[in-house]
Amino acid sequence: MELRVAEVRGITVVALEGELTWKSVPDVQARVVAAARGGSQVILDLSGVPYMSSAGLRLLLVVYRHVTSQGGQALCCGLSQELKDMMIVTGFLGFFAHCDTLEAGLALLAA
């Protein structure tokens, strides 16, 4: 699992590439939570994630709670139709604002 963190216009962008499974999530979670300061604006770019297990959904929930508990905003972008459908069925998409592209997410959070 590759993870890249960048600050873009004051927004923390965490780009993930690879499968989010029980095997990869513990390390990814520690790194994402460290990068996603509570109270900040965070975009999780999932355009490079072809598969997410329930462990990946839990990761999203942990990040969401970490960021929003202190007044921040968390947004997902780049969801494949498969991931979007899974997040709809499980109710997770209701937690996250989401955009098709990173640029759209940056514009939404900058507004």
C-alpha positions in Angstrom: 0.0 0.0 0.0 1.4 3.3 -1.1 0.5 6.5 0.8 1.4 10.0 -0.1 0.6 13.1 2.0 0.7 16.6 0.6 -0.5 20.0 1.6 -2.4 21.7 -1.2 -3.8 25.2 -0.5 -3.8 24.5 3.2 -5.7 21.2 2.8 -4.1 17.9 3.7 -4.4 15.4 0.8 -3.8 11.8 1.6 -3.5 9.7 -1.6 -3.8 6.0 -1.2 -2.8 3.4 -3.8 -3.4 -0.3 -3.3 -5.9 -2.5 -1.5 -7.2 -1.6 1.9 -7.5 -4.9 3.7 -7.0 -6.2 7.2 -3.4 -6.6 6.3 -2.6 -3.1 5.1 -5.0 -1.0 7.3 -3.1 -1.0 10.6 0.0 0.7 9.1 -2.1 3.0 6.9 -4.4 4.0 9.7 -1.4 5.1 11.9 0.1 7.1 9.1 -3.2 8.7 8.0 -4.3 9.7 11.5 -0.8 11.2 12.1 -1.2 13.2 8.9 -4.8 14.2 9.4 -4.7 16.6 12.2 -8.0 17.0 14.1 -9.8 20.2 13.1 -8.1 20.3 9.7 -9.4 19.8 6.2 -8.5 16.4 4.8 -9.1 14.8 1.5 -8.7 11.1 1.1 -7.9 10.4 -2.5 -9.0 6.9 -3.2 -8.6 6.9 -6.9 -5.8 4.3 -6.6 -7.8 1.9 -4.4 -9.3 -0.9 -6.4 -10.6 -2.9 -3.3 -11.6 -2.1 0.2 -12.6 -4.6 2.9 -14.6 -3.8 6.0 -11.2 -3.0 7.6 -10.9 -0.2 5.0 -14.4 1.1 5.9 -13.3 1.2 9.6 -10.2 3.2 8.6 -12.5 5.8 6.9 -14.6 6.0 10.0 -11.6 6.4 12.3 -10.3 9.2 10.1 -13.7 10.9 9.9 -14.2 10.9 13.7 -10.6 12.1 14.3 -10.9 15.0 11.9 -14.5 16.1 12.6 -14.4 15.7 16.4 -12.4 18.9 16.5 -14.3 20.8 13.9 -12.5 19.7 10.7 -13.8 18.4 7.5 -13.1 15.1 5.8 -13.8 14.4 2.1 -13.3 11.4 -0.2 -12.5 11.7 -3.9 -11.8 9.3 -6.7 -14.1 6.6 -5.6 -14.6 3.8 -8.2 -18.2 2.8 -8.8 -17.6 -0.4 -6.8 -16.3 1.5 -3.8 -19.1 4.1 -4.0 -21.7 1.3 -4.2 -20.3 -0.4 -1.1 -20.2 2.8 0.8 -23.8 3.6 -0.1 -25.0 0.1 0.9 -23.2 0.3 4.3 -24.2 3.9 5.0 -20.6 5.2 5.0 -21.1 7.6 2.1 -23.5 9.6 4.3 -20.6 10.5 6.5 -18.3 11.8 3.8 -18.7 14.6 1.4 -17.3 13.2 -1.8 -16.2 14.3 -5.3 -15.2 12.6 -8.4 -11.8 14.3 -8.7 -9.2 15.8 -6.4 -9.6 19.2 -8.0 -13.3 19.2 -7.3 -12.6 18.3 -3.7 -10.1 21.1 -3.3 -12.6 23.5 -4.7 -15.4 22.3 -2.4 -13.2 22.6 0.7 -11.8 26.0 -0.3 -15.3 27.5 -0.7 
